[in-house]
Amino acid sequence: MGVRVACAAIDAGVPLAAGGLVVVAAAVTGIAGLGYVVAPLVVLALGIWNLAFAALTGASFGRAAMGTRVVTGDPDAPAPGLSRVWVRALVASLTGGLACLGVLGDPRRRGWHDRAAGVEVIDILNGPNPFGERPVAPVLRRARRGLVDVSSPISRPVSAVDPVDQPATT
């Protein structure tokens, strides 16, 4: 549940942050048109791009960062497509986000907006990714909980006796 909330926060935050930067630039430069015209266009363009990307790949800004995907039940065409993504976004928007509360009572964790669109959110970190192997791990989340292992980017052979631990000979 927390992962899905984080995905939604990132999905909303990225376009709003970009629009905010344009508003700050408008205030600094004194060009009012940037704040009144360009900022809303930036927010709208990034929102549309996010939905189009989700339609083609099942990922959005937030889902890509958190390692989840929106998929259909069809293994031959897992990407949801533009119509399903628009229905999902429209239901979530028109209900003011209350459609997301449906995940609380559903064993498959599908919200009302997911059911209306005929999609499901899957966790590709702890299960198979229908879009193929992911070349890099998600930025904000790891499959294994606990301490993060730290290893050297340069491999060195490990011998029975480490030369660093040996006493110096003169």
N, C-alpha and C positions, 0 to 999 in steps of 0.2 A: 504494500500500500504506500509506504513512504517513497519507494522508487518511482511510482507513478506520479505522486505529487511533485517530486523533484523534476521529473520530465516535463510536466505541465508548467512548472515555474520557469524552467529554462526556455521552453517554447514561447512563453509570453515575455520573458525578460530580454531575450536577444533583440527582437524588433524594437521593443520599448527603449532599450539602452541605446540602440543606434539612433532612434529618433531623438532621444535626449541629448546625444552628442551634437546633433544638428542644431537643436535649440540652444545649446551652450555656444556653439559656433556663431549662431545668429546674434546672441547677446554680446559676444566678444567683438564681433565685426560691426555690429550695428545695422546689419542688413535684415530688416524685419521679414522680408519675403522668405528667407531661409526657415524661420521658425513657423510661419503660418502656412506655407505652401510645401516646402521641400520636406520638412520633418514628417508630416502625415503621409506623404508619398513614400518616404523611406520605410515607415512602419508598415504601410499597406503592401509595398513590394516585397519586403522580407517575409511578411505573413503569407502572402500568396506563394512565394518561392518555397517556404517551409511546407505548405500543404502539397504543392506539386512534387516536391522531393519525397514526402511521405507516401504519396500515391504511387510513385515509381519504385521505391525501395523499401517501404515499410518503416523507414526511419525519419525522424525529424531532428531538429537541433538537440532537443532533450533526450530523445530515444537513442540517438547516436552516442551521446555522452554517457548515458546510463546503461547501455547494453540491452535494450529491449527493442522489439519490433511489433508492428501491427500487421497481422496476416489474415488471410481468408482461410477457410477450411479446405480449399482446393490445393493439393500438393503440386499440381502442374502450373498453377498461377498463384503463388503465395502473396504477391504484391496486391494491395487492396484496390488500386485504381482510383481515378479522380472522383467518380461518383460516390463511392463508399467513404472516401476521406471527407468530401464535402458534406455528406449526410451526417457523419460522425461529428464534425465541427459545428454544423448547424444545430443539431440537437443539444450538444453541450453548451453552445452559446445562448440559445433561446431559453434554456432552463437556468441560466445563470450559474452553470457548473453543478447544479443539483443532480444532473443525470449521472454524474460520477459517483454519487452515493450508492448506486446500484451494486457496486463491487462488494459492499459490505454483506449483502445477503446472498450473493451468488457463489456457489462452490468453485466455479471456474474463474471467478474474479472478473466478470464482464459487467461493465456499467450499462446503463440504459442506452447511452449513446453508442456503445459497442454493439449491443444487440440490434439496435435500429439499423446500423450499417452492415451488420452481418460479419463483423470482424472480431478478432481476439488479440490481446496483447500477450506476447510471449517473452520469456527471459532467455536470451541467447547465450548468456554466460553460464547458466546452469542447465542448458538443454541444447538441442540441435538448432542450428541456424538454417532456415530453409533457403536463404539467399547465398549459401556457400560459406566457406571459411572466411573468417574476419582476419585481415592482414595484421591489424594492431589491436591491442586491448582497449576497451573503453577508457576514457580519461578519468572519470569520476568514481568508478566502481570496479571491484575485483571479485572474481568468483569465489576465491578462498578468503574467508574471514580471518582476522587475527593480524599478527605482525607481518609486515611486508619484508620479504627476503631481499637482502642487498647483496649483489654480487658484482665483481669487477667486470668491466667491459672487455678487459684484456685477460685472456686465459693464460694461466701459467701451469706447467706440469707440477703435480704434487708428488714429491718423493717420500720415501719411508722416513727420512730425517730431514726436516726443513732446514736449509742452510742458515736461515735467520736465527734459529734456536741453537745452533752449534756454537760452542765456545771458539773464540778467535785463536788461531795458532800463529805463533811467531817464530 
